[in-house]
Amino acid sequence: KFREAEERAKKRPRVYKEPKSKAPLSPLCPLRECPPLGLESHKVESDQIMASSISQYRYAAQRARLNMQSSDDEDNMRGGAWCANSEDKEHWLEIDARQDTEFTGIITQGRDSQESQNETDYVMSYFLSFSNDSREWTNFHDGYSDWLFFGNSDKDTPVMNQLAEPVLARYIRIIPQSWNGSLCMRAEVLGCPLPGKLLNYTQTQNEVTPVDYLKFKHHSYSDMVSLMKAVNDECPNITNVYSLGLSSKGLDIVAMVISGNPTEHEIGEPEFRFTAGLHGNEAVGREMILLLMQYLCKEYKDRNGKVQRLVEGTRIHLVPSLNPDGQEAAFEVGSELSSWKTGHYTEDGYDIFENFPDLNSALWDAQDKGMVPKLTPNHHVATPENMAANTSMAAETRAIISWMESHAFVLGANFQGGERVVAYPFDGFRLNKADEARKTADESLFRWLAISYASTHLSMTNNYHGSCHGQDAAVGVGIVNRAKWKPITGSMNDFSYLHTNCMELSIFLGCDKFPHESELAYEWEKNKEAMLTFMEQVHRGIRGVVKDQEGTAIGNATVSVEGVEHDVTTAPGGDYWRLLNPGEYQVTVRAEGFTSMTKLCVVGYEAGATACSFNLAKSNWDRIKQVTGSHDPLRQRRSSKGW
């Protein structure tokens, strides 16, 4: 009987009818096709997913979410799929949409496996059944027999099956018929909920207020560049578009500056950056940055006071795609069928975020030997001498490093996906002599910066959803130290902190890396105020200019804060910024050839950084060299002869 159904399925013509309702989830995004219900994004909650049986607790029905990742943590083992009990004769996976829905399709995937790459468990074929009450079920059929759908041929690639005609129901069951290895699967359901029949108050969260001038869509690389040029044309006085460098395939890594004077750094104005697209399939960050560009341009022109203060007081760099090659690869596949790793790496196979020189080990080794800070500085750790010849560094990474070194960045964040949390450094992990994980000298400040985003975001601190793939590492507060969560070596954040003045964090925007376009309006609403609030933090702490007594700026002077063993340096124009939490600080400035100077600088709770400038006197030894040099007869004779 199964073979007959299989033969009929192979010969069946593919004719599809559009849903009758075509009801959009948002007035901002009129759909001709139905979007995912939200298994991957966790909009579909755990109690909406049921199964006939489970093989063991770690493979529960709630793990049957598209792109669900498994865990190899022995204390918190979670499977990368739902797996059925092999002893049962009938198997099904059931999803309750909680309202009347026109179901239009199914996406299936095999089991993600961390412990063994040789295991390939996936469902090869299945029937679909529908119900209005979860008691009486009707299989999808072609008028003659049940319609057999072909599923997966490997464990990772998502496969979509569209229904020839939409089915109106509340419940849907996937009934596996054949599988490779063990019966395990991940899934997503496509459907249009009927308006006016909401059975769950949380489903109203997608209703957002339209914004006429914002276009909520996914952008290809060429679309992205065109949009950035259009924003530049609309606001030429406050924007400038430039390139960080080229990707492996020769695409420009395009950036936009938004500022009162966008083409050059102004003394006293801090530089801020938002970046996205380190992994090309993490589309939410890219679209949030593109929307932010449009928003800042339009609101500045409309004299929005908050936006005007930000733009005129900050030099804002926005880079929507650090990995344009990966972006193109993921965009070509599309949001529904882009797997967990599609476009994740560069064209040459590098994960950019983990591709930076490991400066942590050099600093920590020096700390263990008692060499910091007298013999080894606690800041601006040098890159390895062989970095230029390092063949395991991506072209994109080199471009980013050069960019970091050429701007006086103070604060930044990179948007990522696949989780819902703000992660702060250190990202690398090593125990200290007290068997504790090493912390940055700015631990409390990093926590504040992370909280400033997470607490303003509309859902990041909602702990009822838990983590996307396992135990909630953020424990409901929306922030986590990366080293205690998922430590990595050579991260962009650690490199930025140890090699430059810039404090960098990672903001993970959600479980679904590449959501349907219908979700973008809601993502914007969740992130808009959080992005603005985080940018404002660049004006937290102290700022100033370091000059000599004649008023000449001193670049590369070291600014130290007592009790915080991480220094910053002045920009070429002598200006500096030191992010600090409120309090009283003894601040010392040192520069070669000058006598060091210490001041008490007070940081208040009110908005804006405290001004704390320094005028350094020449050191006695430097004066002696100047005096002896000016009265050296031999030197004077050499000068007169042009030597």
C-alpha positions as CSV (number, residue, x, y, z in Angstrom):
1,K,0.0,0.0,0.0
2,F,2.8,2.4,0.8
3,R,4.6,1.6,-2.5
4,E,1.4,2.3,-4.4
5,A,1.1,5.6,-2.6
6,E,4.7,6.4,-3.4
7,E,4.2,5.7,-7.1
8,R,1.1,7.9,-7.3
9,A,3.0,10.7,-5.5
10,K,5.8,10.6,-8.0
11,K,3.3,10.9,-11.0
12,R,1.1,13.5,-9.3
13,P,1.0,16.9,-11.1
14,R,2.0,19.9,-9.0
15,V,-0.9,22.4,-9.1
16,Y,-1.2,24.9,-6.3
17,K,-4.1,27.1,-5.3
18,E,-3.6,30.3,-3.3
19,P,-5.3,30.7,0.1
20,K,-8.7,32.2,-0.1
21,S,-8.2,34.6,2.8
22,K,-4.8,35.9,1.8
23,A,-5.1,37.6,5.1
24,P,-1.9,39.5,6.1
25,L,-0.7,39.3,9.6
26,S,0.2,43.0,9.4
27,P,-1.1,45.9,7.3
28,L,2.6,46.6,6.6
29,C,3.1,43.4,4.7
30,P,0.3,42.2,2.4
31,L,1.1,38.6,1.6
32,R,0.2,36.5,-1.4
33,E,1.6,33.5,0.4
34,C,1.3,32.3,3.9
35,P,4.2,32.8,6.4
36,P,5.5,30.3,9.0
37,L,3.4,29.9,12.1
38,G,6.5,30.3,14.1
39,L,7.9,26.9,15.3
40,E,11.5,28.2,14.6
41,S,10.9,31.6,16.0
42,H,9.2,30.2,19.1
43,K,6.1,32.2,18.5
44,V,4.4,28.8,18.5
45,E,4.8,27.9,22.2
46,S,5.9,24.5,23.6
47,D,2.4,23.5,24.8
48,Q,1.1,23.9,21.2
49,I,3.4,21.0,20.0
50,M,2.5,17.4,20.8
51,A,3.6,13.9,19.6
52,S,2.5,10.3,19.7
53,S,5.6,9.3,21.7
54,I,9.2,10.3,22.4
55,S,12.3,8.1,22.4
56,Q,13.7,9.9,25.5
57,Y,13.1,13.2,27.3
58,R,15.8,15.0,25.4
59,Y,13.9,14.4,22.1
60,A,10.6,15.7,23.3
61,A,8.0,17.1,20.8
62,Q,9.0,20.6,21.7
63,R,12.4,20.0,20.0
64,A,10.6,19.6,16.6
65,R,11.4,23.1,15.6
66,L,13.1,24.0,12.3
67,N,16.9,24.5,12.8
68,M,16.7,23.4,16.4
69,Q,20.3,22.8,17.5
70,S,21.3,20.0,19.8
71,S,23.5,20.3,22.9
72,D,26.4,18.2,24.0
73,D,26.5,19.7,27.5
74,E,26.4,16.7,29.8
75,D,24.6,18.7,32.4
76,N,22.0,20.0,30.0
77,M,21.7,17.6,27.1
78,R,19.1,18.6,24.5
79,G,18.4,16.8,21.3
80,G,18.3,18.5,17.9
81,A,14.9,17.2,16.9
82,W,11.8,15.3,18.0
83,C,12.4,11.5,18.0
84,A,9.6,8.9,18.3
85,N,9.6,5.7,20.3
86,S,10.7,3.0,17.8
87,E,8.4,0.4,19.5
88,D,5.2,2.3,18.6
89,K,3.5,1.3,15.4
90,E,1.8,4.7,14.7
91,H,3.7,8.0,14.8
92,W,2.6,11.6,14.5
93,L,3.6,15.2,15.4
94,E,0.8,17.6,16.1
95,I,0.7,21.4,16.1
96,D,-2.2,23.4,17.5
97,A,-2.5,26.8,15.7
98,R,-4.9,28.0,18.4
99,Q,-7.2,29.5,15.8
100,D,-8.7,28.7,12.4
101,T,-5.9,28.7,9.9
102,E,-5.5,28.1,6.2
103,F,-2.6,25.7,6.1
104,T,-0.6,25.9,2.9
105,G,2.7,24.0,3.4
106,I,5.2,22.1,5.5
107,I,9.0,22.4,5.9
108,T,10.8,19.4,7.3
109,Q,14.4,18.7,8.4
110,G,16.3,15.8,9.9
111,R,17.9,15.6,13.4
112,D,20.8,17.9,14.3
113,S,23.6,15.9,16.0
114,Q,26.5,17.3,17.9
115,E,27.7,14.0,19.3
116,S,28.1,12.1,16.0
117,Q,28.3,13.5,12.5
118,N,27.9,10.0,11.1
119,E,24.3,9.7,12.4
120,T,21.8,10.7,9.8
121,D,18.2,10.6,11.0
122,Y,15.5,12.1,8.9
123,V,11.9,11.4,7.6
124,M,11.7,10.6,3.9
125,S,7.9,10.6,3.5
126,Y,4.8,11.5,5.4
127,F,1.0,12.0,5.3
128,L,-0.7,15.2,6.6
129,S,-3.9,15.1,8.6
130,F,-6.1,18.0,9.8
131,S,-8.7,18.6,12.6
132,N,-10.9,21.3,14.1
133,D,-11.1,19.6,17.5
134,S,-8.1,17.3,17.8
135,R,-10.4,14.3,17.9
136,E,-11.7,13.7,14.4
137,W,-9.0,13.8,11.7
138,T,-9.0,14.0,7.9
139,N,-6.0,13.1,5.9
140,F,-5.0,15.3,3.0
141,H,-5.9,13.3,-0.2
142,D,-6.2,13.7,-4.0
143,G,-9.8,12.5,-4.2
144,Y,-8.6,8.9,-4.6
145,S,-6.2,8.2,-1.8
146,D,-4.1,9.9,0.9
147,W,-1.5,12.3,-0.5
148,L,2.0,11.1,0.3
149,F,4.6,13.9,0.6
150,F,8.3,13.3,0.0
151,G,10.5,14.7,2.8
152,N,14.3,14.8,3.4
153,S,17.3,13.1,1.8
154,D,19.8,14.4,4.4
155,K,19.6,15.7,8.0
156,D,20.3,19.4,7.5
157,T,18.7,20.7,4.3
158,P,15.1,22.0,4.8
159,V,12.6,20.6,2.3
160,M,9.3,22.4,1.7
161,N,6.1,20.8,0.5
162,Q,3.2,23.0,-0.6
163,L,-0.4,21.9,-0.4
164,A,-2.2,21.8,-3.8
165,E,-5.1,23.5,-2.1
166,P,-5.1,25.2,1.3
167,V,-6.8,23.4,4.2
168,L,-8.9,25.3,6.8
169,A,-8.4,23.8,10.2
170,R,-7.0,24.5,13.7
171,Y,-4.8,21.4,14.1
172,I,-2.3,19.7,11.8
173,R,-0.5,16.4,12.1
174,I,2.6,15.2,10.3
175,I,2.4,11.4,10.0
176,P,5.8,9.9,9.1
177,Q,5.7,6.9,6.8
178,S,9.4,6.2,6.0
179,W,12.6,7.4,7.5
180,N,16.4,6.9,7.5
181,G,18.0,5.8,10.7
182,S,15.7,6.7,13.6
183,L,12.4,8.5,13.2
184,C,13.5,12.1,14.1
185,M,12.4,15.4,12.5
186,R,12.3,19.1,12.8
187,A,9.5,21.1,11.1
188,E,7.9,24.4,10.3
189,V,4.2,24.9,9.3
190,L,3.1,27.5,6.8
191,G,-0.4,29.0,7.2
192,C,-2.6,32.1,7.2
193,P,-4.6,32.6,10.5
194,L,-8.1,33.8,9.8
195,P,-8.6,37.4,11.2
196,G,-10.9,38.0,14.1
197,K,-10.7,34.5,15.6
198,L,-7.7,34.8,17.9
199,L,-7.7,32.2,20.7
200,N,-4.4,33.3,22.3
201,Y,-3.7,36.8,23.5
202,T,0.0,36.5,22.7
203,Q,-0.8,36.3,19.0
204,T,-1.8,40.0,19.0
205,Q,1.9,40.8,19.4
206,N,2.4,41.1,15.6
207,E,-0.1,44.0,15.4
208,V,2.1,47.0,15.0
209,T,1.6,50.6,13.9
210,P,2.5,51.2,10.2
211,V,5.3,53.6,9.4
212,D,4.8,54.9,5.9
213,Y,8.4,55.7,5.0
214,L,9.9,52.4,6.1
215,K,9.8,49.4,3.8
216,F,9.9,46.0,5.5
217,K,11.5,43.6,3.1
218,H,14.6,41.4,2.8
219,H,17.4,43.0,0.7
220,S,19.8,41.3,-1.6
221,Y,23.3,42.8,-1.8
222,S,22.4,45.0,-4.8
223,D,19.1,46.1,-3.1
224,M,21.0,46.9,0.1
225,V,23.6,49.1,-1.7
226,S,20.8,50.9,-3.7
227,L,18.9,51.6,-0.5
228,M,22.0,53.1,1.2
229,K,22.6,55.3,-1.8
230,A,19.0,56.4,-1.7
231,V,19.3,57.4,2.0
232,N,22.5,59.3,1.2
233,D,20.7,61.2,-1.6
234,E,17.8,62.1,0.7
235,C,20.1,63.2,3.5
236,P,23.4,64.3,1.9
237,N,24.3,66.7,4.7
238,I,24.4,64.1,7.5
239,T,25.3,60.9,5.6
240,N,28.3,59.5,3.8
241,V,28.7,56.0,2.2
242,Y,32.1,54.3,2.1
243,S,33.7,50.9,1.8
244,L,35.7,49.0,4.5
245,G,37.3,46.8,1.9
246,L,36.5,43.9,-0.3
247,S,35.0,40.5,0.4
248,S,36.6,37.2,-0.8
249,K,34.6,37.5,-4.1
250,G,35.3,41.2,-4.5
251,L,32.1,42.8,-3.1
252,D,32.5,46.1,-1.2
253,I,31.8,45.9,2.5
254,V,29.7,49.0,2.5
255,A,29.2,51.4,5.5
256,M,27.3,54.5,6.1
257,V,28.3,57.4,8.5
258,I,25.5,59.5,10.0
259,S,26.7,62.6,11.7
260,G,26.5,66.4,11.7
261,N,29.8,66.3,9.8
262,P,29.9,62.8,8.3
263,T,33.1,63.0,6.3
264,E,35.6,63.6,9.1
265,H,36.1,63.1,12.8
266,E,35.4,66.2,14.9
267,I,37.4,66.8,18.1
268,G,35.2,65.8,21.1
269,E,32.7,63.7,19.1
270,P,32.8,60.0,19.9
271,E,32.6,57.4,17.1
272,F,30.0,54.6,17.4
273,R,29.3,51.5,15.3
274,F,26.6,49.0,14.7
275,T,27.5,46.1,12.4
276,A,25.6,43.0,11.2
277,G,25.9,40.1,8.8
278,L,29.1,38.5,10.2
279,H,27.2,35.4,9.2
280,G,25.3,36.0,6.0
281,N,22.2,34.2,6.9
282,E,21.5,36.2,10.0
283,A,19.2,38.7,8.3
284,V,17.4,40.5,11.1
285,G,20.4,42.6,12.1
286,R,21.0,43.6,8.5
287,E,17.4,44.8,8.1
288,M,17.4,46.5,11.5
289,I,20.4,48.6,10.4
290,L,18.9,49.4,7.0
291,L,15.7,50.5,8.8
292,L,17.8,52.6,11.3
293,M,19.5,54.4,8.4
294,Q,16.1,55.4,7.0
295,Y,14.7,56.3,10.4
296,L,17.6,58.6,11.4
297,C,17.5,60.4,8.1
298,K,13.8,61.0,8.1
299,E,13.5,61.8,11.8
300,Y,16.4,64.2,11.6
301,K,14.8,66.1,8.8
302,D,11.5,66.2,10.8
303,R,13.4,67.7,13.8
304,N,13.0,64.8,16.2
305,G,14.9,66.1,19.2
306,K,16.3,62.8,20.4
307,V,17.5,61.9,16.9
308,Q,19.0,65.4,16.3
309,R,21.0,65.2,19.6
310,L,22.3,61.7,18.6
311,V,23.3,62.7,15.0
312,E,24.9,66.0,15.9
313,G,26.8,64.7,18.9
314,T,27.9,61.3,17.6
315,R,29.6,60.0,14.5
316,I,27.5,56.8,13.8
317,H,28.9,54.1,11.5
318,L,26.4,51.5,10.3
319,V,27.5,48.4,8.4
320,P,24.6,46.1,7.5
321,S,26.7,43.3,5.9
322,L,30.2,42.3,7.0
323,N,29.9,39.1,4.9
324,P,28.3,40.1,1.6
325,D,29.2,36.8,0.0
326,G,27.4,34.9,2.7
327,Q,24.5,37.3,2.4
328,E,24.1,36.5,-1.3
329,A,24.3,32.8,-0.7
330,A,21.5,32.9,1.9
331,F,19.4,35.3,0.0
332,E,19.4,33.1,-3.0
333,V,18.0,30.2,-1.0
334,G,15.4,32.4,0.7
335,S,14.2,32.8,4.3
336,E,12.2,29.6,4.6
337,L,14.8,27.2,3.2
338,S,18.0,28.8,4.4
339,S,19.4,26.3,6.9
340,W,21.4,27.0,10.0
341,K,24.7,27.3,8.1
342,T,23.6,28.6,4.7
343,G,25.8,31.7,4.1
344,H,27.2,31.5,7.7
345,Y,30.8,31.4,6.5
346,T,32.7,33.5,4.1
347,E,33.3,32.3,0.5
348,D,36.6,30.9,1.7
349,G,35.0,29.0,4.6
350,Y,35.8,31.3,7.6
351,D,33.6,32.3,10.5
352,I,34.5,36.0,10.6
353,F,33.4,36.5,14.3
354,E,35.9,33.8,15.4
355,N,38.7,34.7,12.9
356,F,40.5,37.5,14.8
357,P,44.0,37.1,16.4
358,D,43.9,35.6,19.9
359,L,45.1,38.5,22.1
360,N,43.6,37.1,25.3
361,S,46.3,34.4,25.7
362,A,49.1,37.0,25.4
363,L,47.5,39.2,28.0
364,W,46.6,36.4,30.4
365,D,50.1,34.8,30.1
366,A,51.6,38.2,31.1
367,Q,49.2,38.6,34.0
368,D,50.1,35.1,35.3
369,K,53.7,36.1,35.3
370,G,53.0,39.4,37.1
371,M,54.1,41.5,34.1
372,V,50.9,43.6,33.8
373,P,51.0,46.6,33.8
374,K,54.6,47.5,34.5
375,L,56.2,45.4,31.7
376,T,53.1,44.6,29.6
377,P,50.4,47.1,29.1
378,N,46.8,46.2,30.0
379,H,45.4,47.7,26.8
380,H,46.2,48.0,23.0
381,V,47.7,44.5,23.0
382,A,49.8,44.2,19.9
383,T,48.8,41.9,17.1
384,P,51.1,38.9,16.2
385,E,54.1,39.8,14.1
386,N,53.2,37.2,11.5
387,M,49.6,38.5,11.1
388,A,50.3,39.9,7.6
389,A,51.5,36.5,6.4
390,N,48.7,34.5,8.2
391,T,46.8,32.6,5.5
392,S,44.1,31.5,7.9
393,M,42.6,35.0,8.2
394,A,39.7,36.0,5.9
395,A,39.9,39.0,3.6
396,E,36.8,40.3,5.5
397,T,38.6,40.0,8.9
398,R,41.6,42.0,7.6
399,A,39.3,44.7,6.3
400,I,37.5,44.9,9.7
401,I,40.8,45.1,11.6
402,S,42.0,47.9,9.4
403,W,38.7,49.8,9.9
404,M,38.9,49.4,13.7
405,E,42.4,50.8,13.8
406,S,41.6,53.8,11.6
407,H,38.7,55.2,13.6
408,A,38.4,56.4,17.2
409,F,35.6,54.0,18.0
410,V,34.3,54.1,21.6
411,L,31.4,51.7,21.6
412,G,29.9,49.2,19.2
413,A,27.7,46.1,18.9
414,N,27.4,43.4,16.3
415,F,24.0,41.9,15.6
416,Q,23.7,38.2,15.3
417,G,20.9,35.6,15.3
418,G,19.9,32.1,16.5
419,E,19.4,33.2,20.1
420,R,17.7,35.9,22.1
421,V,20.3,37.6,24.4
422,V,23.0,40.3,24.7
423,A,26.5,38.7,25.2
424,Y,29.4,40.7,26.7
425,P,33.2,39.9,26.9
426,F,35.3,38.2,27.6
427,D,34.2,35.7,25.0
428,G,37.4,33.6,25.6
429,F,37.6,31.4,28.6
430,R,40.5,30.6,31.0
431,L,40.5,30.1,34.7
432,N,42.6,32.4,36.9
433,K,44.7,31.4,39.9
434,A,41.6,31.4,42.1
435,D,39.9,28.9,39.6
436,E,37.5,31.6,38.5
437,A,36.7,32.6,34.9
438,R,38.6,35.7,33.9
439,K,36.6,38.9,33.7
440,T,37.3,42.1,31.9
441,A,38.3,45.0,34.1
442,D,35.1,46.7,32.9
443,E,32.8,43.8,34.0
444,S,30.2,46.1,35.7
445,L,30.2,48.5,32.8
446,F,29.8,45.8,30.2
447,R,26.9,44.5,32.2
448,W,25.3,47.9,32.2
449,L,25.8,48.3,28.5
450,A,24.2,44.9,27.9
451,I,21.2,45.7,30.2
452,S,20.7,49.0,28.5
453,Y,19.8,47.1,25.3
454,A,18.1,44.0,26.7
455,S,15.8,45.9,29.1
456,T,14.7,48.4,26.4
457,H,14.0,45.6,23.9
458,L,10.4,44.6,24.0
459,S,10.8,40.9,24.6
460,M,14.5,40.1,25.4
461,T,13.9,39.9,29.1
462,N,10.7,37.8,28.8
463,N,11.9,34.6,30.4
464,Y,8.7,32.6,29.8
465,H,10.0,31.6,26.4
466,G,13.3,30.4,27.7
467,S,16.3,29.9,25.5
468,C,16.0,29.0,21.8
469,H,17.8,25.7,22.0
470,G,18.3,24.8,25.7
471,Q,18.5,26.2,29.2
472,D,18.1,30.0,29.5
473,A,21.7,31.1,30.1
474,A,20.5,34.6,30.7
475,V,18.2,33.5,33.5
476,G,15.5,35.9,32.4
477,V,17.5,39.1,32.4
478,G,18.5,39.0,28.8
479,I,22.3,39.3,29.2
480,V,25.1,36.8,29.6
481,N,28.8,36.6,29.8
482,R,29.9,34.8,26.6
483,A,32.8,33.0,28.3
484,K,30.3,31.4,30.7
485,W,27.8,30.6,28.0
486,K,29.5,29.5,24.8
487,P,33.2,30.4,25.0
488,I,35.2,31.0,21.8
489,T,38.7,32.0,20.9
490,G,39.6,34.9,18.7
491,S,36.3,36.8,18.8
492,M,35.7,40.2,17.3
493,N,34.6,41.5,20.7
494,D,37.7,40.4,22.7
495,F,40.0,41.7,19.9
496,S,38.2,45.1,19.9
497,Y,38.5,45.4,23.7
498,L,42.1,44.4,23.9
499,H,43.5,46.0,20.7
500,T,41.5,49.3,20.5
501,N,39.6,51.7,22.7
502,C,36.2,50.3,21.6
503,M,33.9,48.2,23.8
504,E,32.0,45.7,21.7
505,L,29.1,43.5,22.5
506,S,27.1,40.9,20.6
507,I,23.3,41.3,20.3
508,F,21.4,38.1,19.4
509,L,18.1,39.2,18.0
510,G,16.1,36.0,17.9
511,C,15.8,32.2,17.4
512,D,14.9,32.5,13.6
513,K,18.0,33.8,11.9
514,F,16.2,34.6,8.6
515,P,12.5,35.1,9.4
516,H,9.7,35.8,6.9
517,E,9.3,39.3,5.7
518,S,6.0,39.6,7.7
519,E,8.1,39.5,10.9
520,L,10.3,42.5,10.1
521,A,7.8,45.2,11.1
522,Y,7.5,43.6,14.6
523,E,11.2,43.1,14.9
524,W,11.7,46.8,14.2
525,E,9.2,47.7,16.9
526,K,11.0,45.4,19.4
527,N,14.5,46.9,18.6
528,K,14.0,50.5,17.6
529,E,14.2,52.1,21.1
530,A,16.8,49.6,22.2
531,M,19.1,50.7,19.4
532,L,18.6,54.4,20.2
533,T,19.2,53.8,23.9
534,F,22.3,51.8,23.3
535,M,23.8,54.5,21.0
536,E,23.2,57.0,23.8
537,Q,25.5,55.0,26.1
538,V,28.5,56.3,24.1
539,H,28.0,59.5,26.0
540,R,28.4,57.8,29.4
541,G,31.5,58.4,31.6
542,I,34.2,61.0,31.0
543,R,35.5,62.8,28.0
544,G,38.2,65.4,27.3
545,V,41.1,66.7,25.4
546,V,44.8,66.2,26.3
547,K,47.1,69.1,25.3
548,D,50.5,70.5,26.3
549,Q,50.8,73.9,28.0
550,E,51.1,75.6,24.7
551,G,47.7,74.2,23.6
552,T,49.0,71.5,21.2
553,A,47.1,68.3,21.1
554,I,48.8,65.2,22.4
555,G,47.8,62.0,20.6
556,N,48.4,58.5,21.9
557,A,48.5,59.6,25.5
558,T,47.4,57.0,28.0
559,V,44.3,57.6,30.2
560,S,44.2,55.4,33.3
561,V,41.4,55.1,35.8
562,E,42.3,54.1,39.3
563,G,40.8,50.7,40.2
564,V,40.0,49.8,36.5
565,E,43.0,48.0,35.0
566,H,42.2,48.8,31.4
567,D,43.5,52.0,29.9
568,V,42.5,53.9,26.8
569,T,44.5,56.3,24.6
570,T,43.8,59.6,23.1
571,A,43.0,60.1,19.4
572,P,45.4,62.0,17.1
573,G,43.5,65.2,17.9
574,G,44.2,64.6,21.7
575,D,40.5,63.8,22.5
576,Y,39.5,60.8,24.4
577,W,36.4,59.1,25.9
578,R,36.3,56.7,28.8
579,L,33.0,54.9,29.4
580,L,32.3,54.6,33.1
581,N,29.4,54.0,35.5
582,P,28.5,56.9,37.9
583,G,31.0,57.5,40.6
584,E,34.2,59.4,41.6
585,Y,37.4,58.4,39.8
586,Q,41.0,59.3,40.1
587,V,42.1,59.7,36.4
588,T,45.8,59.9,35.4
589,V,47.1,60.9,32.0
590,R,50.6,59.9,30.8
591,A,52.5,60.8,27.6
592,E,56.1,60.4,26.5
593,G,58.1,63.5,27.3
594,F,55.5,64.9,29.7
595,T,54.9,64.8,33.4
596,S,51.9,62.7,34.3
597,M,48.8,64.4,35.7
598,T,46.0,63.1,38.0
599,K,42.6,64.6,38.5
600,L,39.4,63.7,40.3
601,C,36.6,63.2,37.7
602,V,33.0,62.8,38.9
603,V,30.5,60.9,36.7
604,G,26.9,61.7,37.6
605,Y,23.6,60.0,36.8
606,E,22.4,62.7,34.4
607,A,22.8,62.3,30.7
608,G,26.0,63.2,29.0
609,A,29.7,62.5,29.7
610,T,31.6,64.6,32.3
611,A,34.3,66.9,30.8
612,C,37.7,66.1,32.2
613,S,40.5,67.6,30.1
614,F,44.3,67.8,30.9
615,N,47.2,70.2,30.1
616,L,50.5,68.4,30.5
617,A,53.8,70.0,31.3
618,K,57.0,68.9,29.7
619,S,59.0,66.5,31.9
620,N,62.2,67.8,33.5
621,W,64.2,65.3,31.6
622,D,62.6,66.4,28.3
623,R,63.4,70.1,29.2
624,I,67.0,69.2,29.9
625,K,67.3,67.5,26.5
626,Q,65.7,70.5,24.8
627,V,68.1,72.9,26.6
628,T,71.2,70.9,26.0
629,G,70.2,70.3,22.4
630,S,69.7,74.0,21.7
631,H,73.2,74.8,23.1
632,D,75.1,71.9,21.4
633,P,77.8,73.6,19.2
634,L,78.3,70.4,17.2
635,R,74.6,70.1,16.5
636,Q,74.5,73.8,15.5
637,R,77.4,73.3,13.1
638,R,75.7,70.3,11.5
639,S,72.5,72.3,11.0
640,S,74.3,75.2,9.4
641,K,75.9,72.7,6.9
642,G,72.6,71.1,6.1
643,W,73.5,67.7,7.7
